[in-house]
Amino acid sequence: MSGTEEPLLKVVRGDPSPEELAAATAVLLEVARRAPAAEEPAPARTAAPTWYRPALTAHRAAASWRH
């Protein structure tokens, strides 16, 4: 750990034993693990929809509804 990083937990009051601190850390990590993850942002669309692009829909004949 470099000198610029802050600790994940900080005891503000009291003097916990190493076992108590380990137990509190384990509980907090388990709670964080069970919390729902933040939703991933939807990927950016790179291709335009094809329903309005004549070049991509030209293969459809006027009577294609019969197929």
N, C-alpha and C positions, 0 to 999 in steps of 0.2 A: 504494500500500500504506500503510495507516495504521500508526501507531507501536505499536499493541498487537498486531499480528500477528507471529508468529514465522516465520522462514524455513523453507522446506520441507527444505532440506539445510543441514547445518552441518559444516564441516571441523574435525575435532577435533585432528588431527595432520598436520603437513606444510604445504606451501605449493603447492597445485596451480596450474598455469597456467590461464588462462581456457579454453584448448582442452581440457585434461584435465577440468576441471570440467564443460564442456559435454558431453563424451563420456560421463562418468559419469551426468549428468542424463538424457541421451538413452537410455542403457541402462536406467536405473531406470524411466523413463516407459514404455518398451516392455515391460518385464517387468510393470509394473502394468496395462498395456493388455491383455496376453494372459492375465492372471489371471482366473479365472472370477468373474463379478460375483456379489455377494451376492444371494440369492434375494429377490424381492419378496414381502412378506407377502401371503397370500391375502386378497382383499377380504372385508370383513365381509358376512355374509349379512343382507340386509334383509328378505327375504320368507321365510316359513315354508314348508316343503315342502307340496305340495298333496295328497299321497297319503292323508293322514288327515283332510283337511278336507271334511266332507260337503257344504258349500255349493258347493265347487268340483268335486266328483266326482258330484253328484246327477244330472247329465245322462246318466250311464252306466246303462243299464237292467240288470236282473238277468240278462238273457240276452245281454249284450254280448259274451260270449266267442264267440258264433256269428258275429260280423261279421268 
